Amino acid sequence: MWLFVVFIIVPIVEIALFIEIGALLGLWPTIMIVILTAIIGTRLVKSQGLNAVKNIQNSIIIGQNITDSLINGALILTAGLLLLTPGFFTDAVGISLLIPQTRALWIKYGSSYVMNRVVFGTAKKNTSNTKHNTFDSDAIDGEYTDLDK
């Protein structure tokens, strides 16, 4: 449901901003700003994206956890998509994802949101008197014979 609301609200906000900024600056300056943000955003995404790939490669080489590097890379990719989308609101969100300090805030908010929404648990062991100990899950127990030997 929230995704539907986003797809309705964001275009309305973008249209309103185009009207207001177009009335303030005029048609051609408004169009030029949109084109310039797409060009500048593309260059920034390219440079930061290459750095993110290098960070992932370095993390893999030295055996570190690559989760943070992958998240940064995904947010940089998202920033690129937002900057290529015509509009002032999407440009503002995209630029905020390119700035490392605000990207860290997005990550902090996103991780706390996910931690509050996701339930972590383990399988419970079945204590009934059956032939085999099983876990409460959708797993199916079976036997096999290797026919190649």
mmCIF file of the C-alpha atoms, coordinates in Angstrom:
data_MODEL
# 
_entry.id   MODEL 
# 
loop_
_atom_site.group_PDB 
_atom_site.id 
_atom_site.type_symbol 
_atom_site.label_atom_id 
_atom_site.label_alt_id 
_atom_site.label_comp_id 
_atom_site.label_asym_id 
_atom_site.label_entity_id 
_atom_site.label_seq_id 
_atom_site.pdbx_PDB_ins_code 
_atom_site.Cartn_x 
_atom_site.Cartn_y 
_atom_site.Cartn_z 
_atom_site.occupancy 
_atom_site.B_iso_or_equiv 
_atom_site.pdbx_formal_charge 
_atom_site.auth_seq_id 
_atom_site.auth_comp_id 
_atom_site.auth_asym_id 
_atom_site.auth_atom_id 
_atom_site.pdbx_PDB_model_num 
ATOM 1   C CA . MET A 1 1   ? 0.000  0.000   0.000   1.00 0.00 ? 1   MET A CA 1 
ATOM 2   C CA . TRP A 1 2   ? 2.800  2.434   0.871   1.00 0.00 ? 2   TRP A CA 1 
ATOM 3   C CA . LEU A 1 3   ? 4.431  1.878   -2.525  1.00 0.00 ? 3   LEU A CA 1 
ATOM 4   C CA . PHE A 1 4   ? 1.183  2.853   -4.213  1.00 0.00 ? 4   PHE A CA 1 
ATOM 5   C CA . VAL A 1 5   ? 1.075  6.038   -2.129  1.00 0.00 ? 5   VAL A CA 1 
ATOM 6   C CA . VAL A 1 6   ? 4.691  6.846   -3.100  1.00 0.00 ? 6   VAL A CA 1 
ATOM 7   C CA . PHE A 1 7   ? 3.870  6.427   -6.800  1.00 0.00 ? 7   PHE A CA 1 
ATOM 8   C CA . ILE A 1 8   ? 0.957  8.839   -6.384  1.00 0.00 ? 8   ILE A CA 1 
ATOM 9   C CA . ILE A 1 9   ? 2.531  11.433  -4.062  1.00 0.00 ? 9   ILE A CA 1 
ATOM 10  C CA . VAL A 1 10  ? 5.975  11.802  -5.721  1.00 0.00 ? 10  VAL A CA 1 
ATOM 11  C CA . PRO A 1 11  ? 4.646  12.777  -9.187  1.00 0.00 ? 11  PRO A CA 1 
ATOM 12  C CA . ILE A 1 12  ? 2.241  15.258  -7.606  1.00 0.00 ? 12  ILE A CA 1 
ATOM 13  C CA . VAL A 1 13  ? 5.101  16.831  -5.625  1.00 0.00 ? 13  VAL A CA 1 
ATOM 14  C CA . GLU A 1 14  ? 7.273  16.927  -8.767  1.00 0.00 ? 14  GLU A CA 1 
ATOM 15  C CA . ILE A 1 15  ? 4.547  18.604  -10.833 1.00 0.00 ? 15  ILE A CA 1 
ATOM 16  C CA . ALA A 1 16  ? 3.924  21.178  -8.108  1.00 0.00 ? 16  ALA A CA 1 
ATOM 17  C CA . LEU A 1 17  ? 7.657  21.941  -7.883  1.00 0.00 ? 17  LEU A CA 1 
ATOM 18  C CA . PHE A 1 18  ? 7.929  22.262  -11.687 1.00 0.00 ? 18  PHE A CA 1 
ATOM 19  C CA . ILE A 1 19  ? 5.043  24.742  -11.679 1.00 0.00 ? 19  ILE A CA 1 
ATOM 20  C CA . GLU A 1 20  ? 6.427  26.806  -8.790  1.00 0.00 ? 20  GLU A CA 1 
ATOM 21  C CA . ILE A 1 21  ? 10.044 26.880  -9.980  1.00 0.00 ? 21  ILE A CA 1 
ATOM 22  C CA . GLY A 1 22  ? 8.956  27.415  -13.589 1.00 0.00 ? 22  GLY A CA 1 
ATOM 23  C CA . ALA A 1 23  ? 6.875  30.399  -12.496 1.00 0.00 ? 23  ALA A CA 1 
ATOM 24  C CA . LEU A 1 24  ? 9.804  31.770  -10.506 1.00 0.00 ? 24  LEU A CA 1 
ATOM 25  C CA . LEU A 1 25  ? 12.619 31.209  -13.030 1.00 0.00 ? 25  LEU A CA 1 
ATOM 26  C CA . GLY A 1 26  ? 10.856 30.698  -16.347 1.00 0.00 ? 26  GLY A CA 1 
ATOM 27  C CA . LEU A 1 27  ? 10.558 27.696  -18.644 1.00 0.00 ? 27  LEU A CA 1 
ATOM 28  C CA . TRP A 1 28  ? 14.048 27.427  -20.150 1.00 0.00 ? 28  TRP A CA 1 
ATOM 29  C CA . PRO A 1 29  ? 16.056 27.957  -16.953 1.00 0.00 ? 29  PRO A CA 1 
ATOM 30  C CA . THR A 1 30  ? 13.902 25.304  -15.284 1.00 0.00 ? 30  THR A CA 1 
ATOM 31  C CA . ILE A 1 31  ? 14.542 22.842  -18.109 1.00 0.00 ? 31  ILE A CA 1 
ATOM 32  C CA . MET A 1 32  ? 18.272 23.647  -18.058 1.00 0.00 ? 32  MET A CA 1 
ATOM 33  C CA . ILE A 1 33  ? 18.444 22.978  -14.294 1.00 0.00 ? 33  ILE A CA 1 
ATOM 34  C CA . VAL A 1 34  ? 16.813 19.586  -14.793 1.00 0.00 ? 34  VAL A CA 1 
ATOM 35  C CA . ILE A 1 35  ? 19.259 18.706  -17.587 1.00 0.00 ? 35  ILE A CA 1 
ATOM 36  C CA . LEU A 1 36  ? 22.291 19.955  -15.609 1.00 0.00 ? 36  LEU A CA 1 
ATOM 37  C CA . THR A 1 37  ? 21.345 17.929  -12.519 1.00 0.00 ? 37  THR A CA 1 
ATOM 38  C CA . ALA A 1 38  ? 21.083 14.820  -14.689 1.00 0.00 ? 38  ALA A CA 1 
ATOM 39  C CA . ILE A 1 39  ? 24.538 15.448  -16.217 1.00 0.00 ? 39  ILE A CA 1 
ATOM 40  C CA . ILE A 1 40  ? 26.240 16.322  -12.922 1.00 0.00 ? 40  ILE A CA 1 
ATOM 41  C CA . GLY A 1 41  ? 24.473 13.471  -11.145 1.00 0.00 ? 41  GLY A CA 1 
ATOM 42  C CA . THR A 1 42  ? 25.630 10.997  -13.774 1.00 0.00 ? 42  THR A CA 1 
ATOM 43  C CA . ARG A 1 43  ? 29.254 12.061  -13.322 1.00 0.00 ? 43  ARG A CA 1 
ATOM 44  C CA . LEU A 1 44  ? 29.048 11.921  -9.532  1.00 0.00 ? 44  LEU A CA 1 
ATOM 45  C CA . VAL A 1 45  ? 27.382 8.507   -9.617  1.00 0.00 ? 45  VAL A CA 1 
ATOM 46  C CA . LYS A 1 46  ? 30.045 7.211   -11.990 1.00 0.00 ? 46  LYS A CA 1 
ATOM 47  C CA . SER A 1 47  ? 32.938 8.324   -9.786  1.00 0.00 ? 47  SER A CA 1 
ATOM 48  C CA . GLN A 1 48  ? 31.347 7.242   -6.515  1.00 0.00 ? 48  GLN A CA 1 
ATOM 49  C CA . GLY A 1 49  ? 30.116 4.007   -8.068  1.00 0.00 ? 49  GLY A CA 1 
ATOM 50  C CA . LEU A 1 50  ? 33.644 3.120   -9.166  1.00 0.00 ? 50  LEU A CA 1 
ATOM 51  C CA . ASN A 1 51  ? 34.884 3.856   -5.644  1.00 0.00 ? 51  ASN A CA 1 
ATOM 52  C CA . ALA A 1 52  ? 32.154 1.625   -4.225  1.00 0.00 ? 52  ALA A CA 1 
ATOM 53  C CA . VAL A 1 53  ? 33.203 -1.229  -6.539  1.00 0.00 ? 53  VAL A CA 1 
ATOM 54  C CA . LYS A 1 54  ? 36.845 -0.776  -5.472  1.00 0.00 ? 54  LYS A CA 1 
ATOM 55  C CA . ASN A 1 55  ? 35.789 -0.855  -1.806  1.00 0.00 ? 55  ASN A CA 1 
ATOM 56  C CA . ILE A 1 56  ? 33.863 -4.082  -2.372  1.00 0.00 ? 56  ILE A CA 1 
ATOM 57  C CA . GLN A 1 57  ? 36.830 -5.656  -4.143  1.00 0.00 ? 57  GLN A CA 1 
ATOM 58  C CA . ASN A 1 58  ? 39.239 -4.572  -1.388  1.00 0.00 ? 58  ASN A CA 1 
ATOM 59  C CA . SER A 1 59  ? 36.900 -5.909  1.298   1.00 0.00 ? 59  SER A CA 1 
ATOM 60  C CA . ILE A 1 60  ? 36.719 -9.267  -0.483  1.00 0.00 ? 60  ILE A CA 1 
ATOM 61  C CA . ILE A 1 61  ? 40.509 -9.434  -0.910  1.00 0.00 ? 61  ILE A CA 1 
ATOM 62  C CA . ILE A 1 62  ? 41.256 -8.786  2.758   1.00 0.00 ? 62  ILE A CA 1 
ATOM 63  C CA . GLY A 1 63  ? 38.344 -10.920 3.949   1.00 0.00 ? 63  GLY A CA 1 
ATOM 64  C CA . GLN A 1 64  ? 36.215 -8.210  5.545   1.00 0.00 ? 64  GLN A CA 1 
ATOM 65  C CA . ASN A 1 65  ? 32.452 -8.100  5.691   1.00 0.00 ? 65  ASN A CA 1 
ATOM 66  C CA . ILE A 1 66  ? 31.216 -6.503  2.454   1.00 0.00 ? 66  ILE A CA 1 
ATOM 67  C CA . THR A 1 67  ? 27.731 -5.618  3.684   1.00 0.00 ? 67  THR A CA 1 
ATOM 68  C CA . ASP A 1 68  ? 28.468 -1.918  4.233   1.00 0.00 ? 68  ASP A CA 1 
ATOM 69  C CA . SER A 1 69  ? 30.161 -1.607  0.851   1.00 0.00 ? 69  SER A CA 1 
ATOM 70  C CA . LEU A 1 70  ? 27.226 -3.314  -0.875  1.00 0.00 ? 70  LEU A CA 1 
ATOM 71  C CA . ILE A 1 71  ? 24.712 -1.049  0.859   1.00 0.00 ? 71  ILE A CA 1 
ATOM 72  C CA . ASN A 1 72  ? 26.706 2.036   -0.142  1.00 0.00 ? 72  ASN A CA 1 
ATOM 73  C CA . GLY A 1 73  ? 26.871 0.768   -3.721  1.00 0.00 ? 73  GLY A CA 1 
ATOM 74  C CA . ALA A 1 74  ? 23.127 0.124   -3.809  1.00 0.00 ? 74  ALA A CA 1 
ATOM 75  C CA . LEU A 1 75  ? 22.385 3.601   -2.463  1.00 0.00 ? 75  LEU A CA 1 
ATOM 76  C CA . ILE A 1 76  ? 24.714 5.175   -5.032  1.00 0.00 ? 76  ILE A CA 1 
ATOM 77  C CA . LEU A 1 77  ? 22.891 3.259   -7.770  1.00 0.00 ? 77  LEU A CA 1 
ATOM 78  C CA . THR A 1 78  ? 19.569 4.468   -6.362  1.00 0.00 ? 78  THR A CA 1 
ATOM 79  C CA . ALA A 1 79  ? 20.930 8.026   -6.314  1.00 0.00 ? 79  ALA A CA 1 
ATOM 80  C CA . GLY A 1 80  ? 21.824 7.690   -9.988  1.00 0.00 ? 80  GLY A CA 1 
ATOM 81  C CA . LEU A 1 81  ? 18.332 6.533   -10.863 1.00 0.00 ? 81  LEU A CA 1 
ATOM 82  C CA . LEU A 1 82  ? 16.787 9.390   -8.908  1.00 0.00 ? 82  LEU A CA 1 
ATOM 83  C CA . LEU A 1 83  ? 19.089 11.977  -10.498 1.00 0.00 ? 83  LEU A CA 1 
ATOM 84  C CA . LEU A 1 84  ? 18.273 10.726  -13.988 1.00 0.00 ? 84  LEU A CA 1 
ATOM 85  C CA . THR A 1 85  ? 14.554 10.985  -13.228 1.00 0.00 ? 85  THR A CA 1 
ATOM 86  C CA . PRO A 1 86  ? 13.387 14.483  -14.168 1.00 0.00 ? 86  PRO A CA 1 
ATOM 87  C CA . GLY A 1 87  ? 12.295 16.422  -11.128 1.00 0.00 ? 87  GLY A CA 1 
ATOM 88  C CA . PHE A 1 88  ? 13.476 18.550  -8.254  1.00 0.00 ? 88  PHE A CA 1 
ATOM 89  C CA . PHE A 1 89  ? 12.307 16.340  -5.393  1.00 0.00 ? 89  PHE A CA 1 
ATOM 90  C CA . THR A 1 90  ? 13.933 13.201  -6.809  1.00 0.00 ? 90  THR A CA 1 
ATOM 91  C CA . ASP A 1 91  ? 17.104 15.229  -7.485  1.00 0.00 ? 91  ASP A CA 1 
ATOM 92  C CA . ALA A 1 92  ? 17.196 16.394  -3.863  1.00 0.00 ? 92  ALA A CA 1 
ATOM 93  C CA . VAL A 1 93  ? 16.809 12.834  -2.559  1.00 0.00 ? 93  VAL A CA 1 
ATOM 94  C CA . GLY A 1 94  ? 19.399 11.583  -5.071  1.00 0.00 ? 94  GLY A CA 1 
ATOM 95  C CA . ILE A 1 95  ? 21.929 14.221  -4.042  1.00 0.00 ? 95  ILE A CA 1 
ATOM 96  C CA . SER A 1 96  ? 21.340 13.379  -0.390  1.00 0.00 ? 96  SER A CA 1 
ATOM 97  C CA . LEU A 1 97  ? 22.217 9.761   -1.210  1.00 0.00 ? 97  LEU A CA 1 
ATOM 98  C CA . LEU A 1 98  ? 25.472 10.853  -2.860  1.00 0.00 ? 98  LEU A CA 1 
ATOM 99  C CA . ILE A 1 99  ? 26.735 12.854  0.123   1.00 0.00 ? 99  ILE A CA 1 
ATOM 100 C CA . PRO A 1 100 ? 28.521 10.361  2.417   1.00 0.00 ? 100 PRO A CA 1 
ATOM 101 C CA . GLN A 1 101 ? 27.285 11.988  5.649   1.00 0.00 ? 101 GLN A CA 1 
ATOM 102 C CA . THR A 1 102 ? 23.621 12.002  4.635   1.00 0.00 ? 102 THR A CA 1 
ATOM 103 C CA . ARG A 1 103 ? 23.997 8.537   3.100   1.00 0.00 ? 103 ARG A CA 1 
ATOM 104 C CA . ALA A 1 104 ? 25.137 7.367   6.549   1.00 0.00 ? 104 ALA A CA 1 
ATOM 105 C CA . LEU A 1 105 ? 21.942 8.845   8.006   1.00 0.00 ? 105 LEU A CA 1 
ATOM 106 C CA . TRP A 1 106 ? 19.851 7.004   5.389   1.00 0.00 ? 106 TRP A CA 1 
ATOM 107 C CA . ILE A 1 107 ? 21.657 3.763   6.293   1.00 0.00 ? 107 ILE A CA 1 
ATOM 108 C CA . LYS A 1 108 ? 21.137 4.352   10.019  1.00 0.00 ? 108 LYS A CA 1 
ATOM 109 C CA . TYR A 1 109 ? 17.414 5.031   9.516   1.00 0.00 ? 109 TYR A CA 1 
ATOM 110 C CA . GLY A 1 110 ? 17.006 2.117   7.123   1.00 0.00 ? 110 GLY A CA 1 
ATOM 111 C CA . SER A 1 111 ? 18.778 -0.369  9.369   1.00 0.00 ? 111 SER A CA 1 
ATOM 112 C CA . SER A 1 112 ? 16.735 0.655   12.418  1.00 0.00 ? 112 SER A CA 1 
ATOM 113 C CA . TYR A 1 113 ? 13.563 0.379   10.320  1.00 0.00 ? 113 TYR A CA 1 
ATOM 114 C CA . VAL A 1 114 ? 14.502 -3.105  9.131   1.00 0.00 ? 114 VAL A CA 1 
ATOM 115 C CA . MET A 1 115 ? 15.516 -4.260  12.621  1.00 0.00 ? 115 MET A CA 1 
ATOM 116 C CA . ASN A 1 116 ? 12.136 -3.133  13.981  1.00 0.00 ? 116 ASN A CA 1 
ATOM 117 C CA . ARG A 1 117 ? 10.211 -4.877  11.179  1.00 0.00 ? 117 ARG A CA 1 
ATOM 118 C CA . VAL A 1 118 ? 12.062 -8.176  10.761  1.00 0.00 ? 118 VAL A CA 1 
ATOM 119 C CA . VAL A 1 119 ? 11.545 -11.039 13.195  1.00 0.00 ? 119 VAL A CA 1 
ATOM 120 C CA . PHE A 1 120 ? 14.589 -13.191 13.781  1.00 0.00 ? 120 PHE A CA 1 
ATOM 121 C CA . GLY A 1 121 ? 14.145 -16.686 15.158  1.00 0.00 ? 121 GLY A CA 1 
ATOM 122 C CA . THR A 1 122 ? 15.399 -20.235 15.155  1.00 0.00 ? 122 THR A CA 1 
ATOM 123 C CA . ALA A 1 123 ? 13.793 -23.566 14.463  1.00 0.00 ? 123 ALA A CA 1 
ATOM 124 C CA . LYS A 1 124 ? 12.300 -25.346 17.461  1.00 0.00 ? 124 LYS A CA 1 
ATOM 125 C CA . LYS A 1 125 ? 13.239 -28.922 18.125  1.00 0.00 ? 125 LYS A CA 1 
ATOM 126 C CA . ASN A 1 126 ? 10.377 -31.415 18.124  1.00 0.00 ? 126 ASN A CA 1 
ATOM 127 C CA . THR A 1 127 ? 10.370 -33.232 21.486  1.00 0.00 ? 127 THR A CA 1 
ATOM 128 C CA . SER A 1 128 ? 7.827  -35.891 20.602  1.00 0.00 ? 128 SER A CA 1 
ATOM 129 C CA . ASN A 1 129 ? 8.827  -39.566 20.737  1.00 0.00 ? 129 ASN A CA 1 
ATOM 130 C CA . THR A 1 130 ? 9.377  -40.206 17.063  1.00 0.00 ? 130 THR A CA 1 
ATOM 131 C CA . LYS A 1 131 ? 11.997 -42.294 15.345  1.00 0.00 ? 131 LYS A CA 1 
ATOM 132 C CA . HIS A 1 132 ? 13.989 -39.261 14.194  1.00 0.00 ? 132 HIS A CA 1 
ATOM 133 C CA . ASN A 1 133 ? 14.487 -35.873 15.776  1.00 0.00 ? 133 ASN A CA 1 
ATOM 134 C CA . THR A 1 134 ? 12.983 -33.300 13.429  1.00 0.00 ? 134 THR A CA 1 
ATOM 135 C CA . PHE A 1 135 ? 12.700 -29.565 13.380  1.00 0.00 ? 135 PHE A CA 1 
ATOM 136 C CA . ASP A 1 136 ? 9.443  -27.663 12.982  1.00 0.00 ? 136 ASP A CA 1 
ATOM 137 C CA . SER A 1 137 ? 9.864  -26.529 9.405   1.00 0.00 ? 137 SER A CA 1 
ATOM 138 C CA . ASP A 1 138 ? 8.882  -27.334 5.860   1.00 0.00 ? 138 ASP A CA 1 
ATOM 139 C CA . ALA A 1 139 ? 11.834 -29.718 5.436   1.00 0.00 ? 139 ALA A CA 1 
ATOM 140 C CA . ILE A 1 140 ? 11.115 -33.227 4.221   1.00 0.00 ? 140 ILE A CA 1 
ATOM 141 C CA . ASP A 1 141 ? 13.220 -36.072 5.588   1.00 0.00 ? 141 ASP A CA 1 
ATOM 142 C CA . GLY A 1 142 ? 14.287 -38.717 3.115   1.00 0.00 ? 142 GLY A CA 1 
ATOM 143 C CA . GLU A 1 143 ? 16.842 -41.373 2.266   1.00 0.00 ? 143 GLU A CA 1 
ATOM 144 C CA . TYR A 1 144 ? 18.827 -41.831 -0.909  1.00 0.00 ? 144 TYR A CA 1 
ATOM 145 C CA . THR A 1 145 ? 21.069 -44.360 -2.605  1.00 0.00 ? 145 THR A CA 1 
ATOM 146 C CA . ASP A 1 146 ? 23.992 -43.264 -4.778  1.00 0.00 ? 146 ASP A CA 1 
ATOM 147 C CA . LEU A 1 147 ? 23.479 -45.156 -8.042  1.00 0.00 ? 147 LEU A CA 1 
ATOM 148 C CA . ASP A 1 148 ? 26.849 -44.092 -9.508  1.00 0.00 ? 148 ASP A CA 1 
ATOM 149 C CA . LYS A 1 149 ? 28.829 -46.369 -7.164  1.00 0.00 ? 149 LYS A CA 1 
# 
